[in-house]
Amino acid sequence: MNIKIFLIASFVMLGLGMFFWLREHGRFPLPTWRKVLVWLGIIALTVSVLTFPRFLSEVQRAEGRNEDLQVSTLLPLVRIGFWSAFGAFLTGWFATDKSRVFLLISSLLIWILWTAAGMGV
């Protein structure tokens, strides 16, 4: 599968998850701790999704110049993306019905991309 399809799908699922979270969280009486966890998960997922294009641009820039990939440049990006996607997956379970589905799918897709990037695929 094409990496960009996964990235776009993750971005769209993140947008849908945020839309339904904003729409649903006012309808249901939720504890404050649960709302805070979901917002932290949305922020972490946004960081993960927006960091991946940066990672891709670094890889393409190195390939365009026929340079060796600098692990010191790429490894921090992979770590940030991987762990923020993992954290977003864990906190996504506290969201409401529709938003939970979209946030979990988005975090799973981007987590797969970061895992593949970390393995060098």
MIPA-455284 format. One line per 4 residues: for each residue x, y, z negated of N, C-alpha, C, O. Coordinates in Angstrom, 3 decimals, m for minus. Each point is the difference from the previous one (the first is absolute). Layout:
REM residues N
X,Y,Z,X,Y,Z,X,Y,Z,X,Y,Z ~ ... .
This chain:
REM residues 121
0.833,m1.192,0.000,m0.833,1.192,0.000,0.869,1.242,0.000,1.126,0.001,m0.498 ~ m1.658,1.013,1.047,0.716,1.253,0.071,m0.016,0.701,m1.360,m1.037,0.055,m0.661 ~ 2.164,0.468,0.256,0.121,0.682,m1.288,m0.924,1.206,m0.067,m0.614,0.262,m1.033 ~ 0.519,0.464,2.129,m0.805,1.223,m0.009,m1.484,m0.298,m0.188,m0.719,0.812,m0.582 .
0.251,m1.953,1.060,m1.403,m0.373,m0.207,m0.264,m0.220,m1.488,m1.017,0.454,m0.524 ~ 1.925,m1.147,m0.154,m0.139,m0.196,m1.441,0.038,1.336,m0.739,m0.784,0.227,m0.922 ~ 1.690,0.649,1.327,0.124,1.297,m0.653,m1.255,0.844,0.199,m0.490,0.607,m0.952 ~ m0.027,m0.560,2.154,m1.215,0.768,0.272,m1.180,m0.604,m0.752,m0.813,0.730,m0.567 .
0.714,m2.050,0.559,m1.095,m0.652,m0.730,0.088,0.302,m1.492,m1.022,0.233,m0.645 ~ 2.223,m0.234,0.098,0.178,0.315,m1.413,m0.381,1.447,m0.288,m0.621,0.293,m1.022 ~ 0.994,0.605,1.922,m0.337,1.414,m0.174,m1.514,0.211,0.070,m0.556,0.760,m0.793 ~ m0.113,m1.426,1.736,m1.452,0.126,0.132,m0.700,m0.582,m1.226,m0.949,0.593,m0.513 .
1.411,m1.742,0.047,m0.601,m0.611,m1.193,0.216,0.875,m1.235,m0.874,0.075,m0.864 ~ 2.025,0.582,0.775,0.241,0.933,m1.096,m0.991,1.152,0.062,m0.575,0.376,m1.021 ~ 0.370,0.185,2.198,m0.960,1.095,0.149,m1.408,m0.424,m0.358,m0.717,0.739,m0.674 ~ 0.311,m1.921,1.116,m1.330,m0.497,m0.339,m0.125,m0.279,m1.494,m1.033,0.283,m0.607 .
2.079,m0.836,0.025,m0.010,m0.252,m1.442,m0.119,1.285,m0.797,m0.739,0.055,m0.983 ~ 1.464,0.988,1.398,m0.111,1.288,m0.686,m1.400,0.596,0.182,m0.570,0.552,m0.941 ~ 0.025,m0.664,2.143,m1.333,0.530,0.268,m1.047,m0.659,m0.899,m0.804,0.685,m0.634 ~ 0.819,m2.029,0.582,m0.991,m0.694,m0.811,0.248,0.198,m1.490,m0.952,0.009,m0.781 .
2.212,0.150,0.367,0.284,0.262,m1.411,m0.572,1.362,m0.399,m0.628,0.125,m1.051 ~ 0.841,0.876,1.873,m0.541,1.318,m0.309,m1.524,m0.012,0.007,m0.640,0.706,m0.779 ~ 0.076,m1.501,1.651,m1.458,m0.070,0.111,m0.621,m0.832,m1.126,m1.083,0.339,m0.476 ~ 1.730,m1.401,0.046,m0.575,m0.927,m0.962,0.335,0.293,m1.457,m0.803,m0.297,m0.884 .
1.961,0.868,0.619,0.413,0.079,m1.410,m0.867,0.946,m0.817,m0.023,m0.105,m1.227 ~ m0.692,1.027,1.869,m0.919,0.859,m0.729,m1.333,m0.664,m0.282,m0.726,0.420,m0.902 ~ 0.398,m1.453,1.664,m1.283,m0.689,m0.176,0.002,m0.970,m1.168,m1.031,m0.201,m0.643 ~ 2.157,m0.390,0.369,0.088,m0.999,m1.051,0.737,0.579,m1.198,1.027,0.659,0.162 .
m1.545,m0.900,m1.362,0.727,0.477,m1.191,1.212,m0.895,m0.260,m0.134,m1.135,m0.457 ~ 1.298,1.660,0.754,1.243,m0.750,m0.183,0.809,0.614,m1.131,m0.032,1.215,m0.192 ~ 0.751,m2.032,m0.554,0.887,0.542,m1.022,1.105,0.846,0.633,0.396,m0.226,1.144 ~ 0.081,1.180,m1.891,1.033,0.904,0.501,1.274,m0.751,0.367,0.627,0.318,1.010 .
m0.234,m1.305,m1.804,1.231,m0.743,0.287,m0.086,m0.703,1.350,0.995,m0.127,0.713 ~ m2.193,m0.324,m0.375,m0.176,m0.684,1.280,0.121,0.980,1.162,0.608,m0.316,1.023 ~ m1.183,1.497,m1.180,0.119,1.029,1.043,1.456,0.409,0.199,0.458,0.166,1.130 ~ 0.260,m0.006,m2.233,1.408,0.399,0.076,0.829,m1.076,0.700,0.850,0.312,0.833 .
m1.097,m1.573,m1.170,0.743,m1.081,0.652,m0.254,m0.041,1.499,0.927,m0.201,0.784 ~ m2.168,0.389,m0.388,m0.309,m0.031,1.432,0.665,1.180,0.705,0.536,m0.165,1.096 ~ m0.561,1.343,m1.701,0.662,1.148,0.636,1.503,m0.212,0.106,0.610,0.357,1.008 ~ m0.010,m0.936,m2.041,1.436,m0.310,0.086,0.272,m1.011,1.105,1.006,0.101,0.702 .
m1.895,m1.071,m0.547,0.146,m0.972,1.081,m0.146,0.636,1.370,0.728,m0.350,0.929 ~ m1.659,1.280,m0.796,m0.177,0.693,1.282,1.228,0.835,0.327,0.439,0.044,1.149 ~ 0.113,0.615,m2.153,1.214,0.793,0.224,1.168,m0.909,0.383,0.754,0.314,0.921 ~ m0.604,m1.435,m1.620,1.091,m0.939,0.315,m0.167,m0.582,1.395,0.980,m0.162,0.727 .
m2.203,m0.151,m0.354,m0.252,m0.547,1.336,0.277,1.038,1.073,0.534,m0.328,1.060 ~ m0.886,1.559,m1.324,0.291,1.080,0.948,1.502,0.172,0.180,0.481,0.172,1.120 ~ 0.250,m0.217,m2.211,1.464,0.095,0.073,0.565,m1.146,0.829,0.874,0.207,0.842 ~ m1.372,m1.407,m1.082,0.493,m1.163,0.730,m0.300,0.085,1.488,0.860,m0.297,0.829 .
m2.077,0.703,m0.491,m0.396,0.087,1.408,0.759,1.116,0.715,0.385,m0.159,1.158 ~ m0.168,1.276,m1.832,0.692,1.115,0.643,1.518,m0.170,0.026,0.676,0.671,0.780 ~ m0.133,m1.548,m1.609,1.437,m0.257,0.005,0.393,m0.928,1.141,1.129,0.060,0.485 ~ m2.048,m0.916,m0.054,0.351,m0.962,1.052,0.367,0.656,1.331,0.962,m0.441,0.627 .
m1.681,1.479,m0.156,0.463,0.660,1.231,1.396,0.604,m0.141,0.762,0.034,0.966 ~ m0.428,0.435,m2.147,1.360,0.511,m0.245,1.023,m1.119,0.157,1.057,0.188,0.601 ~ m1.386,m1.348,m1.145,0.859,m1.170,0.146,0.179,m0.357,1.475,1.117,m0.259,0.449 ~ m2.216,0.245,0.297,0.081,m0.323,1.422,0.839,1.012,0.769,0.755,m0.368,0.900 .
m0.887,1.641,m1.255,0.788,1.020,0.701,1.486,m0.145,m0.305,0.829,0.222,0.882 ~ m0.479,m0.585,m2.102,1.406,m0.237,m0.344,0.568,m1.175,0.787,1.132,0.055,0.481 ~ m1.920,m1.112,m0.353,0.454,m1.181,0.753,0.153,0.347,1.480,0.998,m0.371,0.619 ~ m1.970,1.076,m0.048,0.076,0.368,1.418,1.147,0.965,0.267,0.647,m0.080,1.044 .
m0.392,0.985,m1.969,1.110,0.943,0.170,1.335,m0.737,0.020,0.878,0.311,0.805 ~ m0.733,m1.287,m1.692,1.244,m0.778,m0.029,0.147,m0.859,1.254,1.103,m0.153,0.526 ~ m2.213,m0.406,m0.049,0.062,m0.808,1.222,0.286,0.869,1.219,0.697,m0.438,0.916 ~ m1.219,1.650,m0.889,0.225,0.900,1.128,1.441,0.428,0.112,0.489,0.242,1.103 .
0.196,m0.146,m2.214,1.408,0.400,m0.004,0.945,m1.195,0.023,1.218,0.172,m0.017 ~ m1.769,m1.374,0.057,0.796,m1.233,m0.056,0.870,m0.051,m1.251,1.152,m0.431,0.048 ~ m1.710,0.870,m1.151,0.701,m0.038,m1.277,m0.461,m1.221,m0.787,m1.052,m0.578,0.273 ~ 1.851,0.209,m1.238,m0.445,m1.021,m0.938,m1.016,0.637,m0.942,0.117,1.168,m0.371 .
m1.101,m1.951,m0.001,m1.006,0.510,m0.930,0.638,0.224,m1.366,0.679,m0.879,m0.531 ~ m0.899,2.031,m0.016,0.545,0.339,m1.304,m0.926,m0.533,m1.087,m1.100,0.512,m0.205 ~ 1.561,m1.537,m0.481,m0.797,m0.600,m1.062,m0.232,1.015,m1.111,m1.054,m0.007,m0.637 ~ 2.016,0.870,0.403,m0.150,0.996,m1.063,m1.110,0.992,0.305,m0.554,0.596,m0.924 .
0.215,m0.403,2.188,m1.088,0.888,0.380,m1.333,m0.731,0.006,m1.014,0.559,m0.419 ~ 1.003,m1.798,0.888,m1.241,m0.731,0.180,m0.494,m0.699,m1.254,m1.209,m0.101,m0.209 ~ 2.102,m0.377,m0.619,m0.405,m0.770,m1.168,m0.877,0.789,m0.975,m0.987,m0.552,m0.486 ~ 1.295,1.810,0.176,m0.904,0.746,m0.882,m1.403,0.179,0.589,m0.990,m0.028,m0.731 .
0.909,0.210,2.045,m1.315,0.123,0.623,m0.786,m1.298,m0.123,m1.198,0.017,m0.283 ~ 1.875,m1.139,0.497,m0.665,m1.301,m0.107,m0.464,m0.244,m1.434,m1.115,m0.472,m0.220 ~ 1.946,0.782,m0.733,m0.373,m0.193,m1.412,m1.203,0.856,m0.382,m0.940,m0.492,m0.626 ~ 0.966,1.761,0.997,m1.115,0.894,m0.329,m1.286,m0.499,0.646,m1.035,m0.081,m0.662 .
1.090,m0.250,1.933,m1.187,m0.467,0.702,m0.529,m1.315,m0.528,m1.206,m0.162,m0.183 ~ 2.110,m0.784,m0.065,m0.403,m1.322,m0.468,m0.664,0.080,m1.369,m1.092,m0.534,m0.194 ~ 1.745,1.197,m0.752,m0.541,0.032,m1.363,m1.228,0.891,m0.122,m0.881,m0.284,m0.812 ~ 0.801,1.349,1.596,m1.211,0.817,m0.060,m1.182,m0.737,0.633,m1.130,0.153,m0.463 .
1.364,m0.947,1.509,m1.077,m0.814,0.576,m0.440,m1.087,m0.978,m1.191,m0.289,m0.123 ~ 2.146,m0.304,m0.561,m0.330,m1.025,m0.997,m0.808,0.596,m1.152,m0.991,m0.585,m0.438 ~ 1.416,1.740,m0.045,m0.747,0.679,m1.062,m1.393,0.421,0.446,m0.957,m0.079,m0.769 ~ 0.850,0.529,2.017,m1.306,0.384,0.530,m0.913,m1.210,0.105,m1.204,0.113,m0.229 .
1.758,m1.267,0.571,m0.817,m1.211,0.069,m0.539,m0.368,m1.382,m1.161,m0.388,m0.134 ~ 1.997,0.507,m0.882,m0.441,m0.343,m1.351,m1.061,0.972,m0.514,m0.980,m0.424,m0.612 ~ 1.164,1.702,0.850,m0.963,0.983,m0.504,m1.244,0.100,0.875,m1.023,0.529,m0.433 ~ 1.107,m1.032,1.654,m1.168,0.030,0.883,m1.149,m0.850,m0.505,m1.149,0.228,0.379 .
1.434,m1.193,m1.220,m1.054,m0.864,m0.540,m0.955,0.758,m0.917,m1.101,m0.483,m0.264 ~ 1.492,1.648,m0.224,m0.845,0.761,m0.907,m0.942,0.955,0.722,m0.793,0.688,m0.642 ~ 0.870,m0.639,1.960,m0.868,0.888,0.780,m1.411,m0.588,0.078,m0.245,m1.131,m0.419 ~ m0.658,1.919,0.958,m1.370,m0.465,0.175,m0.092,m0.865,1.257,0.984,m0.146,0.725 .
m2.140,m0.416,m0.471,m0.186,m1.066,0.988,0.639,0.248,1.362,0.985,m0.656,0.340 ~ m1.518,1.582,0.442,0.491,0.207,1.361,1.416,0.546,0.006,0.830,m0.419,0.807 ~ m0.555,1.345,m1.699,1.344,0.571,m0.028,1.031,m1.048,m0.381,1.127,0.038,0.494 ~ m1.491,m0.973,m1.363,0.922,m1.066,m0.396,0.422,m0.831,1.214,1.179,m0.309,0.173 .
m2.145,m0.043,0.655,0.297,m0.822,1.170,0.989,0.708,0.923,0.995,m0.591,0.419 ~ m1.267,1.848,m0.106,0.858,0.722,0.932,1.377,0.295,m0.591,1.003,m0.089,0.707 ~ m0.940,0.437,m1.981,1.293,0.282,m0.625,0.851,m1.272,m0.100,1.213,0.047,0.205 ~ m1.839,m1.163,m0.513,0.767,m1.252,m0.087,0.501,m0.452,1.364,1.129,m0.474,0.120 .
m1.961,0.617,0.907,0.445,m0.371,1.350,1.158,0.895,0.438,0.989,m0.479,0.554 ~ m1.119,1.778,m0.806,1.059,0.928,0.381,1.305,m0.321,m0.724,1.066,m0.035,0.615 ~ m1.154,m0.198,m1.918,1.219,m0.285,m0.751,0.605,m1.336,0.411,1.223,m0.143,0.004 ~ m2.046,m0.827,0.339,0.526,m1.285,0.446,0.698,0.123,1.349,1.065,m0.584,0.201 .
m1.657,1.340,0.730,0.618,0.191,1.313,1.349,0.704,m0.109,0.982,m0.433,0.604 ~ m0.935,1.513,m1.371,1.257,0.747,m0.109,1.023,m0.794,m0.805,1.202,0.115,0.241 ~ m1.670,m0.921,m1.197,0.920,m0.843,m0.758,0.631,m1.045,0.907,1.185,m0.299,m0.143 ~ m1.949,m0.262,1.071,0.542,m0.951,0.974,1.072,0.682,0.852,1.056,m0.578,0.252 .
m1.330,1.802,0.189,0.991,0.732,0.803,1.274,0.255,m0.788,1.100,m0.169,0.527 ~ m1.238,0.572,m1.780,1.192,0.264,m0.813,0.770,m1.285,m0.303,1.229,0.013,m0.068 ~ m1.945,m1.112,m0.114,0.685,m1.282,m0.233,0.800,m0.396,1.232,1.149,m0.426,m0.106 ~ m1.761,0.570,1.270,0.723,m0.307,1.241,1.178,0.928,0.197,1.063,m0.434,0.445 .
m1.233,1.709,m0.770,1.105,0.957,0.141,1.131,m0.347,m0.975,1.177,0.129,0.336 ~ m1.536,m0.561,m1.522,1.014,m0.376,m0.984,0.773,m1.244,0.386,1.167,m0.152,m0.363 ~ m1.817,m0.742,1.101,0.677,m1.218,0.447,0.781,0.235,1.277,0.754,m0.870,0.435 ~ m0.925,2.046,0.176,0.764,0.323,1.202,m0.629,m0.492,1.271,0.682,m0.136,1.016 .
m1.977,m0.136,m1.046,m0.694,m0.490,1.198,m0.422,1.160,0.856,m0.601,m0.198,1.057 .
